[in-house]
Amino acid sequence: MKHRKKAISLIVMGTSAVALVVGCSANTTQSTGQGNASSGTASVKVNSTGSSHVVNYKNASGTIVWAESFTTGNLANELVKAFEKKYPKIKVKLQVQPSDTDTNRATLTTAISGGSSTPDVYMGDVIWPAQFANSQLAAPLSDYLPKSFWNRFSNGLVSGATYNGKVYAAPLFADTAFLYYRKDLLAKYHLPVPKTWEQVKSEAAQIQKAGGARYGFVWQGADYEGLTCDFDEYLADAGGQVLKNGKADLTSPAANKALSFMRSLITSGVTPKTVDTFQESQSENVFTQGNAVFLRNWSYAWSDSQTPSTSKVVGKVGVTALPTFAGHGSSGYSTVGGWDLYVNPHTKDLPAALQFLDWMTGTQAQSILAENSEMPTNKTVADSKSLAKYSPVFALLPKVKFVSRPSQTPEYPSVSKAIYDNVNEALAGSISVSKALSLANQQIDNAQSSGGL
Amino acid sequence: MGTGAPESPNVLVRSRGASHLQRTDKRAGLSLLTPAGIVILAVTIFPIVYSVIMSFNNIQITQNGFRFQFNGLQNYKQVYSAPLFWHSVWFTVYYSIITVAVELFLGLLIALAIQNVERLKSVSIVIMLIPWALITVISAQMWSYIYNGVYGVLNAILQQLHLIHAPVNWLGQPTTAVISLMIADIWKTTPFVVIILVSGLQMIPKDYYEAARIDGANSWQSFWSVTFPQLRGSIALAGLFRILQAFGIFDLPFVLTQGGPGTATTSIAMLGEETLFTNLHFGLGAAVAVSTVILILGACLIFLSAFRGMVGEEAQ
């Protein structure tokens, strides 16, 4: 009896608290609005009216914080040292971000949506501009920088950072995927470097059967963004697309062909079943330990495969553009990846931040990036003949056809999740290819119309 | 209390015009409680109320912070119409029920076993504390090496023993992924149950067992009529703590499966985190969070009333 009374009083307390809150919420709406408006005029000097005005940053000075998320150790330090030498009036403090992209985003959104003025400049994924612009987590750079600023970048990169006609990020380095192969094994079994996906599958099976390697072809099939990248490539190769006139288009025959092929790689034994738990590092591990013939991975896998301390296949690896399906051209599509520089809209030193952006996308910084095997976004550096000496993947770039993820919508995370969740389930074999695609199709349209879960 | 009495009552008496010593004593008490009250208000009540408010609003992040737009039950409607929400509720509920039940059962067995081995008790408790003391993210990473489908330890052992012929893709298939998570969870939190139950066992007076023996009870009977009724408080406590934790399951699937394959191991906490911090839908995310709180509250009440009813009948 006593306990029941307690429980009842608990419930009553709970409901009255809720009622109280519901009653109050109309008022709180107003008061928070007012509070924000007043704090806005006091602290935010960026974009007070929404009109554009070019900022002169030639004499910028002060200290800015740069949130960096390079995976290679000392690169950020090297860049900052070179920058501070050139611009001694500006000091750059480094803030090292989590390497997991989603965790990184969570820390940035927490800080910036909370009104923090640091980091002043941060590195962000190329698929973030729409979402970050929509939530005002990134400053509209095209308002503050002259039009001519954007001419320095390679074609197509700036449009990827544009949302509703404004540019929200400066491309820092690009990335894309390649096919890595064991040239020693191909030579041993007298096989050519594959140009089609069908060839990849049959050559891998042949080498596996002869005992040349345990697995044929490894890639990224886990339940995460990377799987959307892999799937988009097969989809583009088959002639399909994720969105057609803004609507999901995954019930097409091309989408079916793409996913059926991915699944068949697993059922035929060319790809290990566990690929549905592989992210980049797991797939790369299998390859660098000498257990697979082919690997789909980003450009950094080249230097990883040539590092004797971690790789057993140094000197045995070749790299080429991704293949395509037979009858669909000479080479396949590669997903555009990479990282941009964004500016915090609450920054207290916009000129210094812009000066830093200017230098980081200029020839000196971009050459340093290239020396560290990051693909430069600055056209002058990217097109220079000397680039190929840093990494053989740079020499392949003219051959690569690019496919962008449908990240022009602020709902992109949900759109991508609709793809990788269902594709992952189909790879695991728990739902059929056509069921996975129709579910993905439906969830993409839902996400776009209502901004769902 | 006493030292502050000469000064503070005077101030209070003058300002308020009150003259009863009792009332000023009460005031002094309240004022001494205020700092603690403010802290509790700031770190517990405020966030809860704030997320309830958020869940009734459409929230846009703007340059000047959050912009609230009251939209009534719209967020809840959208959350409750999403199949993924119900899927994650279902996963969280059955995952919690199974793991907590197994943990309570195993925990009780181990606690009873330890209780009877007087010499090794402290050593075994220390050993068992290791899994519980390890940070989950780290032990989950360890489990991912064990479960790994290519070079995993578990596959290697099972293949050596000829129990399986080909490596099993533990985390890549829905059923095995769920079971793998449960095993890792049970491994980690059973020691917590054991500790609570061992301390509960030590509180039972030895005389009771002696009396039971004199009455001719065998060990099974003395367990049911002495140990279990005396231990029910500790079991309820352990169960309650575990249910609270289990319903918030996040770190294990976050590291081991990212909620996959597909959405098979997406818990309600993961869904909330994703809605909030990946999709940046703060109103929807708050609605998920508030629903979670109600769900946990309900689960705890059901557990307590069920457990008390059962034990009550047994005891009488």
HADDOCK unambig.tbl for C-alpha pairs under 7 A between the chains (distance, minus, plus):
assign (segid A and resid 21 and name CA) (segid B and resid 53 and name CA) 6.37 0.50 0.50
assign (segid A and resid 25 and name CA) (segid B and resid 53 and name CA) 6.16 0.50 0.50
assign (segid A and resid 26 and name CA) (segid B and resid 70 and name CA) 6.61 0.50 0.50
assign (segid A and resid 29 and name CA) (segid B and resid 68 and name CA) 5.48 0.50 0.50
assign (segid A and resid 29 and name CA) (segid B and resid 69 and name CA) 6.58 0.50 0.50
assign (segid A and resid 33 and name CA) (segid B and resid 67 and name CA) 6.50 0.50 0.50
assign (segid A and resid 36 and name CA) (segid B and resid 64 and name CA) 5.53 0.50 0.50
assign (segid A and resid 36 and name CA) (segid B and resid 65 and name CA) 6.50 0.50 0.50
assign (segid A and resid 37 and name CA) (segid B and resid 64 and name CA) 6.88 0.50 0.50
assign (segid A and resid 40 and name CA) (segid B and resid 64 and name CA) 5.40 0.50 0.50
assign (segid A and resid 102 and name CA) (segid B and resid 278 and name CA) 6.65 0.50 0.50
assign (segid A and resid 106 and name CA) (segid B and resid 277 and name CA) 5.16 0.50 0.50
assign (segid A and resid 106 and name CA) (segid B and resid 278 and name CA) 6.78 0.50 0.50
assign (segid A and resid 113 and name CA) (segid B and resid 61 and name CA) 6.32 0.50 0.50
assign (segid A and resid 113 and name CA) (segid B and resid 65 and name CA) 5.84 0.50 0.50
assign (segid A and resid 114 and name CA) (segid B and resid 65 and name CA) 6.32 0.50 0.50
assign (segid A and resid 115 and name CA) (segid B and resid 65 and name CA) 6.30 0.50 0.50
assign (segid A and resid 135 and name CA) (segid B and resid 60 and name CA) 6.53 0.50 0.50
assign (segid A and resid 135 and name CA) (segid B and resid 61 and name CA) 4.86 0.50 0.50
assign (segid A and resid 135 and name CA) (segid B and resid 62 and name CA) 5.92 0.50 0.50
assign (segid A and resid 136 and name CA) (segid B and resid 61 and name CA) 6.39 0.50 0.50
assign (segid A and resid 136 and name CA) (segid B and resid 62 and name CA) 5.19 0.50 0.50
assign (segid A and resid 136 and name CA) (segid B and resid 63 and name CA) 5.49 0.50 0.50
assign (segid A and resid 223 and name CA) (segid B and resid 258 and name CA) 6.39 0.50 0.50
assign (segid A and resid 223 and name CA) (segid B and resid 260 and name CA) 5.65 0.50 0.50
assign (segid A and resid 223 and name CA) (segid B and resid 261 and name CA) 6.28 0.50 0.50
assign (segid A and resid 223 and name CA) (segid B and resid 262 and name CA) 6.40 0.50 0.50
assign (segid A and resid 273 and name CA) (segid B and resid 169 and name CA) 6.52 0.50 0.50
assign (segid A and resid 274 and name CA) (segid B and resid 149 and name CA) 5.40 0.50 0.50
assign (segid A and resid 274 and name CA) (segid B and resid 150 and name CA) 6.96 0.50 0.50
assign (segid A and resid 274 and name CA) (segid B and resid 169 and name CA) 5.37 0.50 0.50
assign (segid A and resid 274 and name CA) (segid B and resid 172 and name CA) 5.99 0.50 0.50
assign (segid A and resid 276 and name CA) (segid B and resid 172 and name CA) 5.67 0.50 0.50
assign (segid A and resid 277 and name CA) (segid B and resid 171 and name CA) 6.90 0.50 0.50
assign (segid A and resid 277 and name CA) (segid B and resid 172 and name CA) 5.73 0.50 0.50
assign (segid A and resid 345 and name CA) (segid B and resid 63 and name CA) 6.71 0.50 0.50
assign (segid A and resid 411 and name CA) (segid B and resid 279 and name CA) 6.89 0.50 0.50
assign (segid A and resid 413 and name CA) (segid B and resid 278 and name CA) 6.70 0.50 0.50
assign (segid A and resid 413 and name CA) (segid B and resid 279 and name CA) 5.86 0.50 0.50
assign (segid A and resid 414 and name CA) (segid B and resid 279 and name CA) 6.71 0.50 0.50
assign (segid A and resid 421 and name CA) (segid B and resid 262 and name CA) 4.16 0.50 0.50
assign (segid A and resid 421 and name CA) (segid B and resid 263 and name CA) 6.28 0.50 0.50
assign (segid A and resid 422 and name CA) (segid B and resid 262 and name CA) 5.58 0.50 0.50
assign (segid A and resid 424 and name CA) (segid B and resid 261 and name CA) 5.98 0.50 0.50
assign (segid A and resid 424 and name CA) (segid B and resid 262 and name CA) 5.39 0.50 0.50
assign (segid A and resid 425 and name CA) (segid B and resid 261 and name CA) 5.48 0.50 0.50
assign (segid A and resid 425 and name CA) (segid B and resid 262 and name CA) 4.52 0.50 0.50
assign (segid A and resid 428 and name CA) (segid B and resid 172 and name CA) 6.21 0.50 0.50
assign (segid A and resid 428 and name CA) (segid B and resid 173 and name CA) 5.80 0.50 0.50
assign (segid A and resid 428 and name CA) (segid B and resid 261 and name CA) 6.81 0.50 0.50
assign (segid A and resid 453 and name CA) (segid B and resid 275 and name CA) 5.74 0.50 0.50
